[in-house]
């Protein structure tokens, strides 16, 4: 599960090297949220390493995409996923971990 961080760093670097990072910024930002804070979180929260993985996820997204909460593609997510993103944070991680670990 930790490989996703290295792989996404490689993707960002490749887009920057090709000078298309700014052109596809919104799409990359959305993919980062999707892979780290949404669908990735669903996987991370099932593990015993969820706190480390989620801490790294929050940091990775914030370091690379500071205004990710305003991404235009997030509006296309279903209500359940939007609510999860709004309520997923350091204070709620143990609750979400319990929920997903038992699923």
C-alpha angles and dihedrals in degrees: 000000000000092000091076090074093055093043094051090048087055091050092051091047091050092051090049092047090052089047093236099106093103092045092055098030096119092049094047090046091053091048090051091052091046095048099040110026104027123024093012089051090054087059096038094052091059092063133078088238093060096120094054093043094048093044089053090046095053091046094047094051094043093047093050103030110028098179097040093134088070095052110139094222093059088073089067093061120104120259094257092055094044090051091049091052091049094049099037110101144116093286095050098041095098091051093048089046091056091047096050096038089061095048 
